Structure formats: C-alpha cells, structure tokens
Amino acid sequence: MLLRSISKHVKDQNWFAVALDFVIVVGGVFIGLQVANWNEARASQARSEQYLERIATDLVKEIAIYDDRIQFWRQVSDNGLVVLDEANNGGKLLKPWELLLAYFQASQVAEFFPSNATFEELKSAGELGLIRDAHLRSQLSEYYAYPGYESLRERPPYREHVRSIIPVRMQLYIWSNCYQTDGGIQTLKSCSAPAEDSEIQPVIDRLNSSEPILDELRYWVSALEVANIIVQGNSEIARGLLDELMIELGQKSEAAP
C-alpha cells in the first residue's frame, strides 16, 4: 500500500508527498528497531534476574549446609577428643560402652560439595555477563573457584581402621540406635549399651592397644578443626554474596545472620 502511494506520488511529481512517505518509512523502521531492541533488553534483563535468583537459592542452600557441617564436624571432633582424653587419663573416666561409641562416632564423615550448578551453567555458556555488576561477578567467580574443597571431603584412615576392629553387629546396633539421617542431615545420638555388654571390653582393649589408631585420630581431629575454619570463613563470604545479590535483585536477604 505504501509502495503504491510512493509510486503514484513520484509519477505525479508530488515531491512533498514523496518526502512525507519517506519520513513515514524511515520512522516506521526506526520505531520497529527500537521496539525490537527494547524487547531484547527486557528479555536479557529477565534472564539476568532469573539467574541471579537461582544463584541466590544456591547460596541459601549452601549456607544451610555450612551450618550443618560446622555442627556435625564439631560433634565428631568432640567424640575424638573424648577418646584421646580417656587415653591420656588411663581409661578411668568412661564406661566401656561410652568409650566404644565415642571411638565409632569419631569416625563419622560429612563430605561437602559446593552448590555451584547455576554459576557453572552460566560459565560454560559464556554468559557470565548476565551478572551485570562487575564487582559481584568477580566475587562470585573467586568464591566458586575456591581450591580447598577437597579438604572438606576427606575420609581418614582412622575411619577404616576403627571400623575394621569393632564387630559388625555392634556397628549395626550403633547405626540403628545411635545415628539418624534426614535428607543428608546427620545426627549422632546418645544410646544405651546393647545386651551383649560383656563383649564390649575386649573390643575396647584392642582399640586402646593400637597406637596407630590414636595417631590417626589425632590427625583426624586436627583435620576437622581445619575444615571447620574453612567452612566458617566460606559461610561468611557466602552470606555477604547473598546480601549483594538481594540488593541487586532489589530484595532484602532473609538468610540467617
């Protein structure tokens, strides 16, 4: 329709009308491009916000896991200290079952894996630019590149050594009565001794007589303390990043202080 109008105006040598038609065409193209750019910018902003929300969700999850690991590793370490204190005091403070249970619970582990799926997705797609704030992008990159996660997934020789000595039925009793897990959250529970009380002391004697076990336990308690220091530091960083993300999203962080 517009082309037909332009042709007619040229044929009639109506140059004013031709100029007006030209302005309409150029204006229409310009407006169309502006609308397309605006829609693209809105879509990009929406994607950016979606990814920021997902990273925030990952951090909330990770902070909760940090809190659990700090508590659980402290329980495990405390059991190890109970065993070492008893060894230093000549085995006079605890009942045989209490000591055997401490030996076993000191061998527990709770590995840590970062919740970095969203960030890695952005990184592998070459779309880290969707995190608009350059400082926040740099901080997240540094946080997720932390090289010390392997030290949070250690399975110490002490664990294998102790569990190769404690009879299987005693271990099964501990798993059933002195331990609980719910969705990856582990809990070490107090429990009474099994009926076969007379079998406990020989196991204790064997454990106490093994100097390598005590050496391995000393190492493990120390390693747990290092892990706790790492996790406490990372947890503080994660909370700070979450606060920045919430500001970027125009929200207030509801993460625990």
Phi and psi in degrees as GROMACS dihedral restraints (atoms count N, CA, C in turn):
[ dihedral_restraints ]
;  ai    aj    ak    al  type     phi  dphi    fc
    3     4     5     6     1   -68.0    20    10
    4     5     6     7     1   -38.7    20    10
    6     7     8     9     1   -64.2    20    10
    7     8     9    10     1   -39.1    20    10
    9    10    11    12     1   -63.6    20    10
   10    11    12    13     1   -39.7    20    10
   12    13    14    15     1   -65.5    20    10
   13    14    15    16     1   -41.6    20    10
   15    16    17    18     1   -63.5    20    10
   16    17    18    19     1   -44.2    20    10
   18    19    20    21     1   -59.0    20    10
   19    20    21    22     1   -42.6    20    10
   21    22    23    24     1   -64.9    20    10
   22    23    24    25     1   -43.2    20    10
   24    25    26    27     1   -67.0    20    10
   25    26    27    28     1   -35.0    20    10
   27    28    29    30     1   -66.9    20    10
   28    29    30    31     1   -44.1    20    10
   30    31    32    33     1   -61.0    20    10
   31    32    33    34     1   -38.3    20    10
   33    34    35    36     1   -83.9    20    10
   34    35    36    37     1    -3.0    20    10
   36    37    38    39     1    57.1    20    10
   37    38    39    40     1    37.8    20    10
   39    40    41    42     1   -92.6    20    10
   40    41    42    43     1    82.9    20    10
   42    43    44    45     1   -69.6    20    10
   43    44    45    46     1   -29.1    20    10
   45    46    47    48     1   -63.6    20    10
   46    47    48    49     1   -43.9    20    10
   48    49    50    51     1   -66.0    20    10
   49    50    51    52     1   -37.1    20    10
   51    52    53    54     1   -61.9    20    10
   52    53    54    55     1   -45.3    20    10
   54    55    56    57     1   -61.5    20    10
   55    56    57    58     1   -40.4    20    10
   57    58    59    60     1   -64.2    20    10
   58    59    60    61     1   -42.4    20    10
   60    61    62    63     1   -61.1    20    10
   61    62    63    64     1   -40.4    20    10
   63    64    65    66     1   -63.0    20    10
   64    65    66    67     1   -43.6    20    10
   66    67    68    69     1   -60.5    20    10
   67    68    69    70     1   -40.9    20    10
   69    70    71    72     1   -62.9    20    10
   70    71    72    73     1   -42.8    20    10
   72    73    74    75     1   -64.3    20    10
   73    74    75    76     1   -50.2    20    10
   75    76    77    78     1   -62.5    20    10
   76    77    78    79     1   -43.5    20    10
   78    79    80    81     1   -61.7    20    10
   79    80    81    82     1   -40.3    20    10
   81    82    83    84     1   -64.2    20    10
   82    83    84    85     1   -42.5    20    10
   84    85    86    87     1   -63.8    20    10
   85    86    87    88     1   -43.2    20    10
   87    88    89    90     1   -62.2    20    10
   88    89    90    91     1   -46.2    20    10
   90    91    92    93     1   -63.2    20    10
   91    92    93    94     1   -40.3    20    10
   93    94    95    96     1   -61.2    20    10
   94    95    96    97     1   -43.0    20    10
   96    97    98    99     1   -65.7    20    10
   97    98    99   100     1   -40.2    20    10
   99   100   101   102     1   -63.2    20    10
  100   101   102   103     1   -43.0    20    10
  102   103   104   105     1   -63.2    20    10
  103   104   105   106     1   -41.9    20    10
  105   106   107   108     1   -63.4    20    10
  106   107   108   109     1   -43.7    20    10
  108   109   110   111     1   -64.2    20    10
  109   110   111   112     1   -39.3    20    10
  111   112   113   114     1   -64.6    20    10
  112   113   114   115     1   -43.7    20    10
  114   115   116   117     1   -64.0    20    10
  115   116   117   118     1   -40.1    20    10
  117   118   119   120     1   -64.9    20    10
  118   119   120   121     1   -41.1    20    10
  120   121   122   123     1   -65.0    20    10
  121   122   123   124     1   -40.2    20    10
  123   124   125   126     1   -65.0    20    10
  124   125   126   127     1   -42.0    20    10
  126   127   128   129     1   -64.5    20    10
  127   128   129   130     1   -41.2    20    10
  129   130   131   132     1   -64.8    20    10
  130   131   132   133     1   -41.2    20    10
  132   133   134   135     1   -64.0    20    10
  133   134   135   136     1   -40.1    20    10
  135   136   137   138     1   -63.7    20    10
  136   137   138   139     1   -42.5    20    10
  138   139   140   141     1   -63.9    20    10
  139   140   141   142     1   -42.0    20    10
  141   142   143   144     1   -58.4    20    10
  142   143   144   145     1   -46.2    20    10
  144   145   146   147     1   -65.3    20    10
  145   146   147   148     1   -38.6    20    10
  147   148   149   150     1   -61.9    20    10
  148   149   150   151     1   -44.0    20    10
  150   151   152   153     1   -67.9    20    10
  151   152   153   154     1   -39.4    20    10
  153   154   155   156     1   -62.9    20    10
  154   155   156   157     1   -39.6    20    10
  156   157   158   159     1   -64.3    20    10
  157   158   159   160     1   -39.6    20    10
  159   160   161   162     1   -67.3    20    10
  160   161   162   163     1   -40.8    20    10
  162   163   164   165     1   -64.4    20    10
  163   164   165   166     1   -39.6    20    10
  165   166   167   168     1   -61.1    20    10
  166   167   168   169     1   -41.8    20    10
  168   169   170   171     1   -62.5    20    10
  169   170   171   172     1   -41.4    20    10
  171   172   173   174     1   -60.0    20    10
  172   173   174   175     1   -42.0    20    10
  174   175   176   177     1   -68.4    20    10
  175   176   177   178     1   -39.0    20    10
  177   178   179   180     1   -59.9    20    10
  178   179   180   181     1   -44.7    20    10
  180   181   182   183     1   -62.8    20    10
  181   182   183   184     1   -43.4    20    10
  183   184   185   186     1   -66.1    20    10
  184   185   186   187     1   -40.0    20    10
  186   187   188   189     1   -61.9    20    10
  187   188   189   190     1   -40.9    20    10
  189   190   191   192     1   -63.1    20    10
  190   191   192   193     1   -39.5    20    10
  192   193   194   195     1   -67.6    20    10
  193   194   195   196     1   -41.5    20    10
  195   196   197   198     1   -55.0    20    10
  196   197   198   199     1   -48.2    20    10
  198   199   200   201     1   -59.6    20    10
  199   200   201   202     1   -41.4    20    10
  201   202   203   204     1   -65.6    20    10
  202   203   204   205     1   -44.2    20    10
  204   205   206   207     1   -64.1    20    10
  205   206   207   208     1   -40.3    20    10
  207   208   209   210     1   -58.1    20    10
  208   209   210   211     1   -45.7    20    10
  210   211   212   213     1   -68.5    20    10
  211   212   213   214     1   -45.4    20    10
  213   214   215   216     1   -67.9    20    10
  214   215   216   217     1   -46.5    20    10
  216   217   218   219     1   -61.8    20    10
  217   218   219   220     1   -32.0    20    10
  219   220   221   222     1   -65.9    20    10
  220   221   222   223     1   -40.1    20    10
  222   223   224   225     1   -61.4    20    10
  223   224   225   226     1   -46.4    20    10
  225   226   227   228     1   -62.0    20    10
  226   227   228   229     1   -46.2    20    10
  228   229   230   231     1   -61.4    20    10
  229   230   231   232     1   -40.9    20    10
  231   232   233   234     1   -61.7    20    10
  232   233   234   235     1   -38.4    20    10
  234   235   236   237     1   -64.7    20    10
  235   236   237   238     1   -40.0    20    10
  237   238   239   240     1   -62.5    20    10
  238   239   240   241     1   -40.9    20    10
  240   241   242   243     1   -65.5    20    10
  241   242   243   244     1   -34.7    20    10
  243   244   245   246     1   -60.3    20    10
  244   245   246   247     1   -45.2    20    10
  246   247   248   249     1   -63.2    20    10
  247   248   249   250     1   -46.3    20    10
  249   250   251   252     1   -66.1    20    10
  250   251   252   253     1   -39.5    20    10
  252   253   254   255     1   -63.7    20    10
  253   254   255   256     1   -39.9    20    10
  255   256   257   258     1   -64.7    20    10
  256   257   258   259     1   -39.6    20    10
  258   259   260   261     1   -64.0    20    10
  259   260   261   262     1   -39.8    20    10
  261   262   263   264     1   -68.5    20    10
  262   263   264   265     1   -28.0    20    10
  264   265   266   267     1   -96.2    20    10
  265   266   267   268     1     9.1    20    10
  267   268   269   270     1    75.1    20    10
  268   269   270   271     1    22.5    20    10
  270   271   272   273     1    68.3    20    10
  271   272   273   274     1    42.5    20    10
  273   274   275   276     1  -114.2    20    10
  274   275   276   277     1    -4.2    20    10
  276   277   278   279     1   -99.4    20    10
  277   278   279   280     1   -31.7    20    10
  279   280   281   282     1  -111.5    20    10
  280   281   282   283     1   154.5    20    10
  282   283   284   285     1   -73.1    20    10
  283   284   285   286     1   154.7    20    10
  285   286   287   288     1   -53.0    20    10
  286   287   288   289     1   -44.2    20    10
  288   289   290   291     1   -65.3    20    10
  289   290   291   292     1   -40.6    20    10
  291   292   293   294     1   -60.5    20    10
  292   293   294   295     1   -39.5    20    10
  294   295   296   297     1   -71.5    20    10
  295   296   297   298     1   -43.3    20    10
  297   298   299   300     1   -61.6    20    10
  298   299   300   301     1   -43.0    20    10
  300   301   302   303     1   -62.4    20    10
  301   302   303   304     1   -39.4    20    10
  303   304   305   306     1   -64.8    20    10
  304   305   306   307     1   -41.2    20    10
  306   307   308   309     1   -54.4    20    10
  307   308   309   310     1   -47.9    20    10
  309   310   311   312     1   -70.1    20    10
  310   311   312   313     1   -48.1    20    10
  312   313   314   315     1   -65.8    20    10
  313   314   315   316     1   -24.8    20    10
  315   316   317   318     1   -70.1    20    10
  316   317   318   319     1   -10.9    20    10
  318   319   320   321     1   -94.8    20    10
  319   320   321   322     1     2.4    20    10
  321   322   323   324     1   -72.3    20    10
  322   323   324   325     1   152.0    20    10
  324   325   326   327     1  -132.1    20    10
  325   326   327   328     1   154.6    20    10
  327   328   329   330     1  -142.4    20    10
  328   329   330   331     1    96.9    20    10
  330   331   332   333     1   -71.1    20    10
  331   332   333   334     1   155.7    20    10
  333   334   335   336     1  -121.4    20    10
  334   335   336   337     1   131.2    20    10
  336   337   338   339     1  -127.2    20    10
  337   338   339   340     1   131.3    20    10
  339   340   341   342     1   -66.6    20    10
  340   341   342   343     1   147.3    20    10
  342   343   344   345     1   -92.5    20    10
  343   344   345   346     1    74.5    20    10
  345   346   347   348     1  -114.8    20    10
  346   347   348   349     1    19.7    20    10
  348   349   350   351     1   -60.2    20    10
  349   350   351   352     1   -43.7    20    10
  351   352   353   354     1   -66.1    20    10
  352   353   354   355     1   -45.7    20    10
  354   355   356   357     1   -63.2    20    10
  355   356   357   358     1   -42.3    20    10
  357   358   359   360     1   -65.5    20    10
  358   359   360   361     1   -34.1    20    10
  360   361   362   363     1   -62.5    20    10
  361   362   363   364     1   -46.4    20    10
  363   364   365   366     1   -62.2    20    10
  364   365   366   367     1   -43.4    20    10
  366   367   368   369     1   -64.4    20    10
  367   368   369   370     1   -46.5    20    10
  369   370   371   372     1   -67.7    20    10
  370   371   372   373     1   -27.8    20    10
  372   373   374   375     1   -86.5    20    10
  373   374   375   376     1    -1.7    20    10
  375   376   377   378     1    67.0    20    10
  376   377   378   379     1    31.7    20    10
  378   379   380   381     1  -119.8    20    10
  379   380   381   382     1    29.9    20    10
  381   382   383   384     1   -61.8    20    10
  382   383   384   385     1   -19.3    20    10
  384   385   386   387     1   -63.8    20    10
  385   386   387   388     1   -15.4    20    10
  387   388   389   390     1   -67.0    20    10
  388   389   390   391     1   -18.9    20    10
  390   391   392   393     1   -84.6    20    10
  391   392   393   394     1    95.6    20    10
  393   394   395   396     1   -63.5    20    10
  394   395   396   397     1   -41.3    20    10
  396   397   398   399     1   -72.5    20    10
  397   398   399   400     1   114.4    20    10
  399   400   401   402     1   -62.3    20    10
  400   401   402   403     1   -39.0    20    10
  402   403   404   405     1   -65.2    20    10
  403   404   405   406     1   -44.9    20    10
  405   406   407   408     1   -63.2    20    10
  406   407   408   409     1   -41.3    20    10
  408   409   410   411     1   -60.8    20    10
  409   410   411   412     1   -43.4    20    10
  411   412   413   414     1   -64.6    20    10
  412   413   414   415     1   -42.4    20    10
  414   415   416   417     1   -64.6    20    10
  415   416   417   418     1   -42.0    20    10
  417   418   419   420     1   -65.2    20    10
  418   419   420   421     1   -41.5    20    10
  420   421   422   423     1   -60.5    20    10
  421   422   423   424     1   -43.3    20    10
  423   424   425   426     1   -66.5    20    10
  424   425   426   427     1   -40.9    20    10
  426   427   428   429     1   -63.1    20    10
  427   428   429   430     1   -47.8    20    10
  429   430   431   432     1   -76.5    20    10
  430   431   432   433     1   -14.4    20    10
  432   433   434   435     1   -89.8    20    10
  433   434   435   436     1     6.9    20    10
  435   436   437   438     1   -54.0    20    10
  436   437   438   439     1   126.8    20    10
  438   439   440   441     1   -87.0    20    10
  439   440   441   442     1    -2.4    20    10
  441   442   443   444     1   -96.5    20    10
  442   443   444   445     1    12.9    20    10
  444   445   446   447     1   -64.9    20    10
  445   446   447   448     1   -27.4    20    10
  447   448   449   450     1   -60.1    20    10
  448   449   450   451     1   -33.7    20    10
  450   451   452   453     1   -70.9    20    10
  451   452   453   454     1   -10.2    20    10
  453   454   455   456     1   -98.5    20    10
  454   455   456   457     1     8.6    20    10
  456   457   458   459     1  -128.3    20    10
  457   458   459   460     1    26.1    20    10
  459   460   461   462     1   -75.6    20    10
  460   461   462   463     1   140.9    20    10
  462   463   464   465     1  -118.3    20    10
  463   464   465   466     1   101.8    20    10
  465   466   467   468     1   -73.8    20    10
  466   467   468   469     1   153.1    20    10
  468   469   470   471     1   -56.6    20    10
  469   470   471   472     1   -31.5    20    10
  471   472   473   474     1   -54.0    20    10
  472   473   474   475     1   -40.5    20    10
  474   475   476   477     1   -59.0    20    10
  475   476   477   478     1   -50.4    20    10
  477   478   479   480     1   -67.5    20    10
  478   479   480   481     1   -39.5    20    10
  480   481   482   483     1   -63.4    20    10
  481   482   483   484     1   -49.8    20    10
  483   484   485   486     1   -64.5    20    10
  484   485   486   487     1   -42.2    20    10
  486   487   488   489     1   -75.1    20    10
  487   488   489   490     1   -14.2    20    10
  489   490   491   492     1   -83.4    20    10
  490   491   492   493     1   -12.6    20    10
  492   493   494   495     1  -101.1    20    10
  493   494   495   496     1   -43.6    20    10
  495   496   497   498     1   -67.4    20    10
  496   497   498   499     1   127.7    20    10
  498   499   500   501     1   -55.8    20    10
  499   500   501   502     1   146.7    20    10
  501   502   503   504     1   -58.7    20    10
  502   503   504   505     1   -42.3    20    10
  504   505   506   507     1   -64.1    20    10
  505   506   507   508     1   -34.8    20    10
  507   508   509   510     1   -66.4    20    10
  508   509   510   511     1   -39.8    20    10
  510   511   512   513     1   -64.2    20    10
  511   512   513   514     1   -41.8    20    10
  513   514   515   516     1   -63.2    20    10
  514   515   516   517     1   -37.0    20    10
  516   517   518   519     1   -63.5    20    10
  517   518   519   520     1   -42.7    20    10
  519   520   521   522     1   -63.4    20    10
  520   521   522   523     1   -44.4    20    10
  522   523   524   525     1   -60.6    20    10
  523   524   525   526     1   -37.3    20    10
  525   526   527   528     1   -80.4    20    10
  526   527   528   529     1   -30.1    20    10
  528   529   530   531     1  -119.1    20    10
  529   530   531   532     1   -18.0    20    10
  531   532   533   534     1  -122.8    20    10
  532   533   534   535     1    13.8    20    10
  534   535   536   537     1  -148.3    20    10
  535   536   537   538     1   146.2    20    10
  537   538   539   540     1  -147.8    20    10
  538   539   540   541     1   143.9    20    10
  540   541   542   543     1  -137.6    20    10
  541   542   543   544     1   142.1    20    10
  543   544   545   546     1  -145.3    20    10
  544   545   546   547     1   105.7    20    10
  546   547   548   549     1    60.6    20    10
  547   548   549   550     1    36.4    20    10
  549   550   551   552     1    88.2    20    10
  550   551   552   553     1    -5.2    20    10
  552   553   554   555     1   -93.1    20    10
  553   554   555   556     1   115.3    20    10
  555   556   557   558     1   -96.8    20    10
  556   557   558   559     1   144.1    20    10
  558   559   560   561     1  -133.0    20    10
  559   560   561   562     1   129.9    20    10
  561   562   563   564     1   -96.1    20    10
  562   563   564   565     1   125.0    20    10
  564   565   566   567     1  -113.3    20    10
  565   566   567   568     1   149.6    20    10
  567   568   569   570     1   -74.3    20    10
  568   569   570   571     1   146.4    20    10
  570   571   572   573     1  -155.7    20    10
  571   572   573   574     1   155.0    20    10
  573   574   575   576     1   -77.5    20    10
  574   575   576   577     1   163.3    20    10
  576   577   578   579     1   -70.3    20    10
  577   578   579   580     1   149.8    20    10
  579   580   581   582     1   -67.9    20    10
  580   581   582   583     1   169.2    20    10
  582   583   584   585     1   -62.4    20    10
  583   584   585   586     1   -32.4    20    10
  585   586   587   588     1   -80.7    20    10
  586   587   588   589     1    61.3    20    10
  588   589   590   591     1   -63.6    20    10
  589   590   591   592     1   -31.5    20    10
  591   592   593   594     1   -68.5    20    10
  592   593   594   595     1   -18.8    20    10
  594   595   596   597     1   -84.0    20    10
  595   596   597   598     1    -9.4    20    10
  597   598   599   600     1   -75.2    20    10
  598   599   600   601     1   -45.4    20    10
  600   601   602   603     1   -60.0    20    10
  601   602   603   604     1   -42.5    20    10
  603   604   605   606     1   -59.2    20    10
  604   605   606   607     1   -35.7    20    10
  606   607   608   609     1   -67.6    20    10
  607   608   609   610     1   -42.7    20    10
  609   610   611   612     1   -59.7    20    10
  610   611   612   613     1   -43.8    20    10
  612   613   614   615     1   -59.9    20    10
  613   614   615   616     1   -41.0    20    10
  615   616   617   618     1   -67.7    20    10
  616   617   618   619     1   -42.0    20    10
  618   619   620   621     1   -64.9    20    10
  619   620   621   622     1   -43.7    20    10
  621   622   623   624     1   -65.9    20    10
  622   623   624   625     1   -27.8    20    10
  624   625   626   627     1   -82.3    20    10
  625   626   627   628     1    -5.5    20    10
  627   628   629   630     1   -97.2    20    10
  628   629   630   631     1   101.2    20    10
  630   631   632   633     1   -64.7    20    10
  631   632   633   634     1   -35.9    20    10
  633   634   635   636     1   -57.3    20    10
  634   635   636   637     1   -36.9    20    10
  636   637   638   639     1   -61.7    20    10
  637   638   639   640     1   -44.8    20    10
  639   640   641   642     1   -66.6    20    10
  640   641   642   643     1   -38.0    20    10
  642   643   644   645     1   -62.4    20    10
  643   644   645   646     1   -44.7    20    10
  645   646   647   648     1   -64.8    20    10
  646   647   648   649     1   -35.4    20    10
  648   649   650   651     1   -68.2    20    10
  649   650   651   652     1   -39.7    20    10
  651   652   653   654     1   -59.8    20    10
  652   653   654   655     1   -43.7    20    10
  654   655   656   657     1   -61.6    20    10
  655   656   657   658     1   -44.3    20    10
  657   658   659   660     1   -65.1    20    10
  658   659   660   661     1   -41.6    20    10
  660   661   662   663     1   -62.4    20    10
  661   662   663   664     1   -40.9    20    10
  663   664   665   666     1   -64.9    20    10
  664   665   666   667     1   -43.1    20    10
  666   667   668   669     1   -63.2    20    10
  667   668   669   670     1   -37.9    20    10
  669   670   671   672     1   -64.5    20    10
  670   671   672   673     1   -37.1    20    10
  672   673   674   675     1   -65.6    20    10
  673   674   675   676     1   -41.5    20    10
  675   676   677   678     1   -62.4    20    10
  676   677   678   679     1   -43.9    20    10
  678   679   680   681     1   -59.6    20    10
  679   680   681   682     1   -41.7    20    10
  681   682   683   684     1   -64.4    20    10
  682   683   684   685     1   -39.1    20    10
  684   685   686   687     1   -62.8    20    10
  685   686   687   688     1   -44.4    20    10
  687   688   689   690     1   -60.9    20    10
  688   689   690   691     1   -47.9    20    10
  690   691   692   693     1   -66.2    20    10
  691   692   693   694     1   -39.5    20    10
  693   694   695   696     1   -62.1    20    10
  694   695   696   697     1   -41.8    20    10
  696   697   698   699     1   -65.5    20    10
  697   698   699   700     1   -45.9    20    10
  699   700   701   702     1   -64.4    20    10
  700   701   702   703     1   -35.1    20    10
  702   703   704   705     1   -63.3    20    10
  703   704   705   706     1   -41.7    20    10
  705   706   707   708     1   -63.9    20    10
  706   707   708   709     1   -41.2    20    10
  708   709   710   711     1   -63.3    20    10
  709   710   711   712     1   -44.5    20    10
  711   712   713   714     1   -61.4    20    10
  712   713   714   715     1   -40.0    20    10
  714   715   716   717     1   -64.7    20    10
  715   716   717   718     1   -40.2    20    10
  717   718   719   720     1   -64.2    20    10
  718   719   720   721     1   -42.4    20    10
  720   721   722   723     1   -63.5    20    10
  721   722   723   724     1   -39.9    20    10
  723   724   725   726     1   -63.0    20    10
  724   725   726   727     1   -41.4    20    10
  726   727   728   729     1   -60.3    20    10
  727   728   729   730     1   -43.3    20    10
  729   730   731   732     1   -64.4    20    10
  730   731   732   733     1   -39.9    20    10
  732   733   734   735     1   -63.2    20    10
  733   734   735   736     1   -42.2    20    10
  735   736   737   738     1   -64.8    20    10
  736   737   738   739     1   -37.0    20    10
  738   739   740   741     1   -64.6    20    10
  739   740   741   742     1   -43.5    20    10
  741   742   743   744     1   -61.1    20    10
  742   743   744   745     1   -35.5    20    10
  744   745   746   747     1   -87.7    20    10
  745   746   747   748     1    -1.8    20    10
  747   748   749   750     1    74.5    20    10
  748   749   750   751     1    26.8    20    10
  750   751   752   753     1  -123.8    20    10
  751   752   753   754     1   171.4    20    10
  753   754   755   756     1  -107.7    20    10
  754   755   756   757     1   131.2    20    10
  756   757   758   759     1   -63.6    20    10
  757   758   759   760     1   134.3    20    10
  759   760   761   762     1  -107.5    20    10
  760   761   762   763     1    13.6    20    10
  762   763   764   765     1   -66.6    20    10
  763   764   765   766     1   149.6    20    10
  765   766   767   768     1   -61.0    20    10
  766   767   768   769     1   142.7    20    10
